[in-house]
């Protein structure tokens, strides 16, 4: 499954470079990537705290907190996804899935911690 993630991520990166972040082609591949992430976690029944995905999640949440602090506001989904792409972090959709929270709830949680 890791190879599937890598192949789709590479294709997503190439599509973003060719067509842009908000293109229909990019959106389709991004949706397929999100479906792959969802199927991975549905098949895994239990989240492994030592997994690479957990490490990436923790790193991404730290960065989201820092971005919120630096810019004195919580980023929009569009702003975050652009930042995440540039910095090899998890997208808003991945954050929502892994945390089990909506973007609004993530915002509230991070703002309350500040």
N, C-alpha and C positions, 0 to 999 in steps of 0.2 A: 504494500500500500504506500510506503514511503516513496517509491519510484513514481507512483501515480501522482502524489502530491508535487514532487519535483517537476515532472513533465508539465503538469497543468499550470504550476506557478511560472515556469519558464515561458509557456505559451501566453499566459496572462501578461507577463512583463513585456513580451514582444508586441502584443496587441496594443497595450497602453502606449508604447513607444511609437507604433505605426498610426494608430487611429485616435489616440488620446484617452484620457481617463474617463470621460463621460460618453464615449461612443457606444452604440448598440452592440458592436462586436465585443468590446471589453465587458460590458454588462453581462452578456451571455456567458462568457468564460468565467467571470467572477461568480455568477450564480452556480455554475457547474462546480467550481472550487468549493463554494460554501456547502453544496450538497455532499461533496466528498468528505468534507470535515464532519458534517452532521452524521453521515453514515458511519464514519470511523468511530465516533463517540457512541452512537447507538449500538454498534457491535461490541464495544468495549464495556458495557454494563457498569464498570466502575472506573472513575478517573484516577489515574496513577500519578501520585504527587511527585514522583521522580522522573516523569516523562519530559521529553524535550518540549512538548506543547505546554506543559505546566510552567516550565522555565520561561518560555516565550511569553506566556500569559502574564507572569509576574513582572517580567521586564517591561512589557507593554503598559501595564497598569502604572508602574513607576514613572514611565515616560508621560503617560496621560496626566498624572498628577503634576509633574514638572511643567508640562506645557500649560496646564490650567493656571499654575502659579505664575509662570513667566509672562503670560499674556493677560492675566487677571480676568480670565473668562474661560469657561468650558467650551471646547471646540464643537462646531457643528459636525454632523456625520460626514459631510463633504470635506470639510477642513481636516478632520481626523484621518479619513481614508487617504487623502493626498499626502499628509505628513507620514502616515504609517507606511505607505508605499515607498516614499523616499528614504525611510529609515529602517526598512525591513522589519516592521512590527505587524502585529495582528490588526486586521481590519475591524471596523465597528461591528460588522455582522459576526465575526469570530468571537469578539469580546462579549457580545450579547449572548451568544450561544453558550460559551464556556462558563460565563458568570451566572447564567440563568436570569439575567436582568435586562430590562429594556434600556435603550440609550438614556432615556429620561431618568431611570432609577440609578444607572451608573453615575450620571451627572450629580444627582442628589447625594449619593454616597461619597463621591470624591469632594464635592464642595463642603460637605459636613465635616470631612476629615481635615480640611484646611484651616 
